[in-house]
Amino acid sequence: MEKKKTVEEKKETGTSINWKAAEYSHSEKTTKWFVWVIVISVGISIFSFIKGNFFFGAFSLIAGGMIIMFARRRPQIYEFTISEKGVYIGTIVALEYSQLESFSMRSREGYLDEIVLKRKTVINPHLHIPIDSELAKKAREILLEKLPEEEHNESIIDIIFDYIGF
């Protein structure tokens, strides 16, 4: 009787899932998109230089170049793991459940589903992890044992970035 109970405990506590996914969903940018970025950053720079704000003018040119550089970059593929100890993103990020407040599951039409983890930090508290809808059900079961499920609304930055295709 005692052995059977121990085996059942191992099954419950030994649950984990692994999957691989891109760090973000990449959308191909058209030449028109890049031209708009250049026009806007150069326009802001010219206006800043006319107003005598040379630092902001230089900043907007550098920011425009960085936006173009990141828009051309392909996302990296990471291995994600949800286990009894925490959530792992490759070898870079290891989040124990004590560092997290809550989670939510978000399904997005035309994209992979997302697990949204709310960390106990003030700066950038939401972490979005892409996941297949079948695995999302299993992930939800594991996360419910450790964290409360709450609805997390999309931030205005996320909405704007989705709209402009970034």
Summary of the structure (lengths in Angstrom):
residues: 166
radius of gyration: 21.2
end to end distance: 56.9
largest distance: 82.7
contacts: 405
relative contact order: 0.14
helix: 46%
strand: 25%
